Amino acid sequence: MDVQRELDTRGLNCPLPILKAKKALAEMHSGELLRVVSTDPGSMRDFQAFARQTGNELVAQNSSADEFVHVLRRR
């Protein structure tokens, strides 16, 4: 996956990972991919809702150990 930007939100709790992702996406071009790494378990649900509400595509989500990775495509 060709990700244009990566955001490290480890250690931050809701709503900070979403707010940082929203700011990063606003600075990106349509179709570009943003990868967000989080340690907040609630981020799995939060990023699903964020994608539905904003129209950005949630391309992938996965978790390993205590990290949660989200890939969003800018609308």
VOLOTOR-401601 format. One record per atom (N, C-alpha, C, O): residue in one letter; atom name; x, y, z. Coordinates in steps of 0.1 Angstrom, whole numbers, plus 2048, in hexadecimal, padded with zeros to 3 digits. Atoms other than C-alpha are relative to their C-alpha. Last residue first. Example, Ala and Ser with C-alpha at 12.3 -4.5 7.8 and 13.67 -1.06 7.14 Angstrom:
% residues 2
("s","N",(7F7,7F5,800));
("s","CA",(889,7F5,847));
("s","C",(7F8,80B,808));
("s","O",(7FD,816,809));
("a","N",(809,7F4,800));
("a","CA",(87B,7D3,84E));
("a","C",(809,80C,800));
("a","O",(813,80C,807));
% end
This chain:
% residues 75
("r","N",(80B,7FF,80A));
("r","CA",(787,878,7FC));
("r","C",(803,80A,7F6));
("r","O",(7FB,80D,7ED));
("r","N",(806,7F2,800));
("r","CA",(7A8,871,80E));
("r","C",(7F6,800,7F5));
("r","O",(7F8,7FC,7EA));
("r","N",(7FD,7FA,80D));
("r","CA",(7AF,84B,811));
("r","C",(7F8,80E,800));
("r","O",(7EC,80E,803));
("l","N",(80B,7F9,806));
("l","CA",(7B2,83F,835));
("l","C",(804,806,7F3));
("l","O",(80F,80A,7F1));
("v","N",(7FC,7FA,80D));
("v","CA",(7C9,824,843));
("v","C",(7F3,807,7FA));
("v","O",(7E9,800,7F8));
("h","N",(80B,7FC,808));
("h","CA",(7C4,81B,868));
("h","C",(806,807,7F4));
("h","O",(80F,80F,7F4));
("v","N",(7FC,7F8,80C));
("v","CA",(7DD,809,87E));
("v","C",(7F4,802,7F7));
("v","O",(7EC,7F9,7F5));
("f","N",(80B,801,809));
("f","CA",(7D6,7FE,8A2));
("f","C",(804,809,7F4));
("f","O",(808,815,7F6));
("e","N",(800,7F6,80A));
("e","CA",(7F3,7F6,8B9));
("e","C",(7F4,7FE,7F6));
("e","O",(7F2,7F2,7F3));
("d","N",(807,7F5,7FB));
("d","CA",(7F2,7E3,8DA));
("d","C",(7FF,80C,7F6));
("d","O",(7FD,817,7FA));
("a","N",(7FC,7FD,7F2));
("a","CA",(7FC,7C1,8CD));
("a","C",(7F7,80B,805));
("a","O",(7EB,80A,806));
("s","N",(7F6,80A,7FC));
("s","CA",(7F3,7C2,8A8));
("s","C",(805,805,80D));
("s","O",(809,810,80F));
("s","N",(7FA,7FF,7F3));
("s","CA",(7D4,7D3,89A));
("s","C",(80A,7F5,802));
("s","O",(809,7EA,7FE));
("n","N",(7FC,80C,7FA));
("n","CA",(7C6,7D9,877));
("n","C",(807,803,80E));
("n","O",(80A,80F,811));
("q","N",(7FE,7FF,7F1));
("q","CA",(7B2,7F1,864));
("q","C",(806,7F3,804));
("q","O",(802,7E9,800));
("a","N",(7FB,80C,7F8));
("a","CA",(7B2,7F7,83E));
("a","C",(800,804,80F));
("a","O",(802,80F,813));
("v","N",(7FA,80A,809));
("v","CA",(7A4,80E,823));
("v","C",(803,7F3,807));
("v","O",(801,7E8,802));
("l","N",(7F7,807,7F7));
("l","CA",(78E,824,838));
("l","C",(804,7F3,7F8));
("l","O",(7FD,7EA,7F7));
("e","N",(801,80E,800));
("e","CA",(781,83B,81D));
("e","C",(80A,7F9,80A));
("e","O",(815,7FD,80A));
("n","N",(7F3,805,803));
("n","CA",(77C,860,824));
("n","C",(7FF,7F0,802));
("n","O",(7F7,7EB,80A));
("g","N",(7FF,805,80E));
("g","CA",(757,869,822));
("g","C",(80E,7FC,7FC));
("g","O",(810,7F8,7F1));
("t","N",(7F8,7F6,809));
("t","CA",(759,87E,842));
("t","C",(800,7FC,7F2));
("t","O",(804,804,7E9));
("q","N",(805,7F2,7FF));
("q","CA",(73E,86D,858));
("q","C",(807,80A,7F6));
("q","O",(801,814,7F3));
("r","N",(80E,7FF,805));
("r","CA",(744,849,84C));
("r","C",(7FB,80F,800));
("r","O",(7F4,813,7F7));
("a","N",(800,802,80E));
("a","CA",(76A,84C,84F));
("a","C",(7F1,802,7FA));
("a","O",(7EF,808,7F0));
("f","N",(7FA,7F5,806));
("f","CA",(768,85B,872));
("f","C",(7FF,7FF,7F0));
("f","O",(7FB,809,7EA));
("a","N",(80A,7F5,800));
("a","CA",(750,840,87D));
("a","C",(805,80C,7F9));
("a","O",(7FE,813,7F2));
("q","N",(80B,804,809));
("q","CA",(769,825,872));
("q","C",(7F5,80A,800));
("q","O",(7F0,80D,7F5));
("f","N",(7FC,7FD,80E));
("f","CA",(786,839,881));
("f","C",(7F5,7FB,7F6));
("f","O",(7F3,800,7EB));
("d","N",(800,7F1,803));
("d","CA",(775,83B,8A3));
("d","C",(803,802,7F1));
("d","O",(7FD,80B,7EB));
("r","N",(80E,7FC,802));
("r","CA",(76C,815,8A4));
("r","C",(800,80F,7FC));
("r","O",(7F8,813,7F3));
("m","N",(805,808,80A));
("m","CA",(791,80B,8A0));
("m","C",(7F1,804,7FC));
("m","O",(7EE,806,7F1));
("s","N",(7FD,7FA,80E));
("s","CA",(79D,829,8B3));
("s","C",(7FA,7F7,7F5));
("s","O",(7F7,7FD,7EA));
("g","N",(80C,7FA,805));
("g","CA",(78C,81C,8D3));
("g","C",(802,806,7F2));
("g","O",(7F8,809,7EB));
("p","N",(809,80B,805));
("p","CA",(7AA,805,8D9));
("p","C",(7F3,806,7FA));
("p","O",(7EE,800,7F1));
("d","N",(80E,7FF,7FA));
("d","CA",(7C0,825,8DC));
("d","C",(7F7,7F5,7FA));
("d","O",(7F4,7F6,7EE));
("t","N",(801,809,7F5));
("t","CA",(7E4,81C,8D4));
("t","C",(7F3,800,807));
("t","O",(7F1,7F8,811));
("s","N",(805,7FC,7F3));
("s","CA",(7E4,82D,8B2));
("s","C",(801,7F5,80A));
("s","O",(803,7E9,807));
("v","N",(7FD,80B,7F7));
("v","CA",(7F5,82B,890));
("v","C",(7FC,806,80E));
("v","O",(800,811,812));
("v","N",(800,7FB,7F3));
("v","CA",(7E6,840,874));
("v","C",(802,7F4,80A));
("v","O",(7FB,7EA,809));
("r","N",(7FE,80C,7F6));
("r","CA",(7EE,839,850));
("r","C",(801,806,80E));
("r","O",(809,80E,810));
("l","N",(7FB,7FD,7F3));
("l","CA",(7E1,854,837));
("l","C",(800,7F4,809));
("l","O",(7F6,7ED,80B));
("l","N",(802,809,7F4));
("l","CA",(7DC,84C,813));
("l","C",(807,805,80C));
("l","O",(813,80A,80C));
("e","N",(7F4,803,7F9));
("e","CA",(7D8,865,7F6));
("e","C",(7FD,7F8,80D));
("e","O",(7F2,7F9,812));
("g","N",(7FB,80D,804));
("g","CA",(7B9,864,7E0));
("g","C",(80D,7FB,807));
("g","O",(810,7F0,807));
("s","N",(80A,80A,802));
("s","CA",(7B1,889,7E3));
("s","C",(807,7F3,7FB));
("s","O",(80F,7F3,7F2));
("h","N",(808,800,80D));
("h","CA",(7CF,89D,7ED));
("h","C",(7F7,7F5,800));
("h","O",(7F9,7EA,806));
("m","N",(7FD,80A,80B));
("m","CA",(7DB,8A1,811));
("m","C",(7F7,802,7F4));
("m","O",(7ED,809,7F4));
("e","N",(7F4,7FB,806));
("e","CA",(7DB,8BF,82A));
("e","C",(804,7F6,7F4));
("e","O",(80E,7F9,7ED));
("a","N",(803,7F3,806));
("a","CA",(7B7,8B9,835));
("a","C",(80C,805,7F8));
("a","O",(80A,80D,7EF));
("l","N",(808,802,80D));
("l","CA",(7C0,894,83A));
("l","C",(7FD,80D,7F9));
("l","O",(7FD,80E,7ED));
("a","N",(7F7,805,80A));
("a","CA",(7DB,89E,854));
("a","C",(7F9,7FE,7F2));
("a","O",(7FE,801,7E8));
("k","N",(7F7,7F5,804));
("k","CA",(7C3,8B4,867));
("k","C",(809,7FB,7F5));
("k","O",(80B,802,7EC));
("k","N",(808,7F6,808));
("k","CA",(7A8,899,868));
("k","C",(809,80B,7FB));
("k","O",(807,80F,7F0));
("a","N",(802,806,80D));
("a","CA",(7C2,87F,873));
("a","C",(7F8,809,7F7));
("a","O",(7FB,80B,7EB));
("k","N",(7F4,7FF,808));
("k","CA",(7CD,895,88F));
("k","C",(7FF,7FA,7F2));
("k","O",(805,800,7E9));
("l","N",(7FD,7F1,803));
("l","CA",(7AA,89A,89B));
("l","C",(80C,801,7F8));
("l","O",(80D,809,7EF));
("i","N",(80A,7FC,80B));
("i","CA",(7A2,874,898));
("i","C",(803,80F,7FC));
("i","O",(803,812,7F0));
("p","N",(7FC,806,80D));
("p","CA",(7C1,86B,8AC));
("p","C",(7F8,804,7F4));
("p","O",(7FD,806,7E9));
("l","N",(7F4,7FA,806));
("l","CA",(7B9,886,8C6));
("l","C",(805,7F8,7F4));
("l","O",(808,7FF,7EA));
("p","N",(801,7FF,80F));
("p","CA",(795,87C,8CD));
("p","C",(80C,804,7F9));
("p","O",(80C,807,7ED));
("c","N",(80B,7F9,807));
("c","CA",(79B,863,8DC));
("c","C",(7FD,80E,807));
("c","O",(7FD,80E,813));
("n","N",(80D,806,7FF));
("n","CA",(7BC,85A,8EE));
("n","C",(7F6,808,7F8));
("n","O",(7F8,814,7F5));
("l","N",(80B,7F7,800));
("l","CA",(7E0,861,8E5));
("l","C",(7F2,7F9,800));
("l","O",(7F0,7EF,7FA));
("g","N",(801,7F9,7F3));
("g","CA",(7FC,84A,8EF));
("g","C",(7F5,80B,801));
("g","O",(7F2,810,80C));
("r","N",(7FE,808,7F4));
("r","CA",(804,841,8CB));
("r","C",(800,808,80D));
("r","O",(806,812,80E));
("t","N",(808,7FB,7F5));
("t","CA",(7F7,85A,8B2));
("t","C",(801,7F7,80C));
("t","O",(7F8,7F7,815));
("d","N",(7FE,808,7F3));
("d","CA",(812,855,898));
("d","C",(7F8,807,80B));
("d","O",(7FB,811,810));
("l","N",(802,7F9,7F4));
("l","CA",(806,862,876));
("l","C",(801,7F7,80C));
("l","O",(7FB,7ED,80D));
("e","N",(802,808,7F4));
("e","CA",(812,856,855));
("e","C",(7FF,809,80C));
("e","O",(806,813,80D));
("r","N",(7FD,7F9,7F3));
("r","CA",(80F,867,833));
("r","C",(7FD,7F6,80B));
("r","O",(7F4,7EF,80B));
("q","N",(7F9,7F3,802));
("q","CA",(810,85D,80E));
("q","C",(804,807,80E));
("q","O",(80D,80E,80E));
("v","N",(805,7F6,7F6));
("v","CA",(808,838,814));
("v","C",(808,80D,7FE));
("v","O",(815,80D,7FE));
("d","N",(7F8,7F4,802));
("d","CA",(80F,821,7F5));
("d","C",(7FA,80C,809));
("d","O",(7F1,813,804));
("m","N",(808,7F4,800));
("m","CA",(800,800,800));
("m","C",(809,80C,800));
("m","O",(812,80E,808));
% end
